[in-house]
Amino acid sequence: MITQTPIPGLILREAIDKDVLLILDFIKALAEYERMSNEVMATEETVRKTLFGVKSYAEVILAEYGGKAVGFALFFHNYSTFVAKPGLYLEDIFVYPDFRGKGIGKLMMKYLARLAVERDCGRFEWSCLKWNTPSLDFYNSLGAVPMDDWVTLRISGEKLINLAESF
C-alpha cells in the first residue's frame, strides 16, 4: 500500500520482500548513528526470514522522497494485559541525516499512530537512548511522555540460552 503525504514528492509504503537489502542498509545506518554497529547481527537471510517468511514478526514502512528511500520504521504488535488490547511497538525509526528536519519522521509517526488507532491498539510505545536528546525532544514535541517508573530489561546471547536450558 502506498500512502501519499502532504510533502510533495514523499510517499510512505509498506516494505515488501524485494526491499530486504534496503532494510538491512537502514539497520546498519541506524546502528552507526546509535554507536552500536558492532551489535548488528542481522543478515539478508535473517531479515527476509523474520519479516517476509512463513511467520512475519514485524512490519516495515519506508519513506521515499523523489523515488529514493530516505527513512524507515520497523514495528510490531505487543499486548497490554491491563488494557486488554494489542499495542503498536516501534522498534526503530530512522531518517537519513540529509533528510531530517523536513517533517518525514513526524509523518511516519503520525502514520503509525493512525495505524494503531485503525487496528484498535490501546498504546503506541517505543524506547529511546537516554543520550539521544534530538530524538527525545522530537518525541516530546509529539506529546509522548517518558515512562520513568519503568526500567527496560534484556536477556540475550549466552545468558538467554542458559536460562532456557535451565527449564
Summary of the structure (lengths in Angstrom):
residues: 167
radius of gyration: 16.7
end to end distance: 43.2
largest distance: 55.6
contacts: 394
relative contact order: 0.12
helix: 39%
strand: 26%
